[in-house]
Structure formats: C-alpha cells, structure tokens
Amino acid sequence: MIKFVFLFPLTLCLIWYAYLSYNGHSVADGKKGFIYITIVSAVIIAFFAIVWLITRP
C-alpha cells in the first residue's frame, strides 16, 4: 500500500479540477484549493510513513 500513496493527492486534485471545471471556474481560481490539498495530503502521508516506520518489525 505504501507504494501507491502518491495516488491520494493525485485523486483529490483530479476531483478538485473536475469540480472547478463543472462549475465554470478556472484553475487559477482554485489554486488555493490545490495548495490545501497538497499540504493536507503531505501531512497524512507523513503520518502514515511515521506509523509505518514505528510499527515495522
């Protein structure tokens, strides 16, 4: 599972892009959303990485 962790932020960004496109907004309008997605995803990935390092045999 750890090797597919990059799919989490990618999927969220694609969903955000689809939302922006559907509602007629540009990517520039949603720039802050992409930044938030990247930061939150990085925090979640870092948490999982730390837990993985702590609990591995």
C-alpha positions as a Markdown table, in Angstrom:
| # | Residue | x | y | z |
|---|---|---|---|---|
| 1 | Met | 0.0 | 0.0 | 0.0 |
| 2 | Ile | 2.8 | 2.4 | 0.7 |
| 3 | Lys | 3.9 | 2.4 | -2.9 |
| 4 | Phe | 0.5 | 3.7 | -4.0 |
| 5 | Val | 0.4 | 6.6 | -1.5 |
| 6 | Phe | 1.0 | 9.1 | -4.3 |
| 7 | Leu | -2.5 | 8.3 | -5.7 |
| 8 | Phe | -4.2 | 10.0 | -2.7 |
| 9 | Pro | -3.2 | 13.6 | -3.6 |
| 10 | Leu | -3.5 | 12.9 | -7.3 |
| 11 | Thr | -7.0 | 11.7 | -6.9 |
| 12 | Leu | -8.0 | 14.6 | -4.7 |
| 13 | Cys | -6.5 | 17.1 | -7.2 |
| 14 | Leu | -8.4 | 15.4 | -10.1 |
| 15 | Ile | -11.6 | 15.6 | -8.2 |
| 16 | Trp | -11.0 | 19.3 | -7.4 |
| 17 | Tyr | -10.2 | 20.0 | -11.0 |
| 18 | Ala | -13.4 | 18.3 | -12.1 |
| 19 | Tyr | -15.4 | 20.3 | -9.6 |
| 20 | Leu | -13.8 | 23.6 | -10.9 |
| 21 | Ser | -14.5 | 22.6 | -14.5 |
| 22 | Tyr | -18.1 | 21.6 | -13.8 |
| 23 | Asn | -18.8 | 24.9 | -12.0 |
| 24 | Gly | -17.1 | 27.1 | -14.7 |
| 25 | His | -14.1 | 28.2 | -12.6 |
| 26 | Ser | -10.6 | 28.3 | -13.9 |
| 27 | Val | -7.6 | 26.5 | -12.4 |
| 28 | Ala | -6.3 | 29.9 | -11.2 |
| 29 | Asp | -9.5 | 30.4 | -9.2 |
| 30 | Gly | -8.9 | 27.0 | -7.5 |
| 31 | Lys | -5.2 | 27.5 | -6.9 |
| 32 | Lys | -5.6 | 27.8 | -3.1 |
| 33 | Gly | -7.6 | 24.6 | -3.1 |
| 34 | Phe | -4.8 | 22.7 | -4.8 |
| 35 | Ile | -2.3 | 24.1 | -2.2 |
| 36 | Tyr | -4.6 | 23.0 | 0.6 |
| 37 | Ile | -4.9 | 19.5 | -0.9 |
| 38 | Thr | -1.2 | 19.3 | -1.3 |
| 39 | Ile | -0.5 | 20.3 | 2.3 |
| 40 | Val | -3.2 | 18.1 | 3.9 |
| 41 | Ser | -2.1 | 15.1 | 1.7 |
| 42 | Ala | 1.6 | 15.7 | 2.8 |
| 43 | Val | 0.6 | 15.7 | 6.4 |
| 44 | Ile | -1.5 | 12.5 | 6.1 |
| 45 | Ile | 1.3 | 10.8 | 4.1 |
| 46 | Ala | 3.9 | 11.8 | 6.7 |
| 47 | Phe | 1.7 | 10.4 | 9.4 |
| 48 | Phe | 1.3 | 7.1 | 7.7 |
| 49 | Ala | 5.1 | 7.0 | 7.0 |
| 50 | Ile | 5.9 | 7.6 | 10.6 |
| 51 | Val | 3.4 | 5.0 | 11.8 |
| 52 | Trp | 4.8 | 2.5 | 9.2 |
| 53 | Leu | 8.4 | 3.1 | 10.4 |
| 54 | Ile | 7.4 | 2.7 | 14.1 |
| 55 | Thr | 5.4 | -0.5 | 13.6 |
| 56 | Arg | 7.5 | -2.4 | 11.1 |
| 57 | Pro | 9.3 | -5.4 | 12.5 |
